[in-house]
């Protein structure tokens, strides 16, 4: 079983945790996520609605404080939304961490996020997003 290095999540007190993706989570690729199409039924992406998943990608934070990020977009490539136009809605995930928890913004380093995935349109500063996730684990990405 792969061990994931921790990214410190902070609560009321600064407490570090070592996280690993739950055994019940399914690792999902961006190729699967981009199958979401409102004109088609029963896509592989639709089967993930409400499931515990782990998705690698890059963080685009909403907050200016790089040390205390609680909400962010997960995107498939570094610099998306910042230096280039945003990806299509089915290639962005709005991630919200549990109340009182934050993570550090890793700049251009890939991360892996685990949580419950939902298909729903979310309005973000970068346009519509097709997915939202109840983020539980944020860790550096390891192949």
PEBEL-V596677 format. One record per run of one state. SS is the DSSP state (2 for helix, 1 for strand, 0 for the rest). FROM is the first residue (numbers start at 1). TO is the last residue. If there is no record, write none. Layout:
BEGIN
[[SS;FROM;TO] [SS;FROM;TO]]
END
This chain:
BEGIN
[[0;1;5] [1;6;6] [0;7;9] [1;10;10] [0;11;25] [1;26;28] [0;29;29] [2;30;33] [0;34;45] [2;46;48] [0;49;51] [1;52;61] [0;62;68] [1;69;69] [0;70;70] [1;71;75] [0;76;79] [1;80;80] [0;81;83] [1;84;84] [0;85;88] [2;89;91] [1;92;97] [0;98;101] [1;102;103] [0;104;110] [1;111;124] [0;125;126] [1;127;140] [0;141;143]]
END
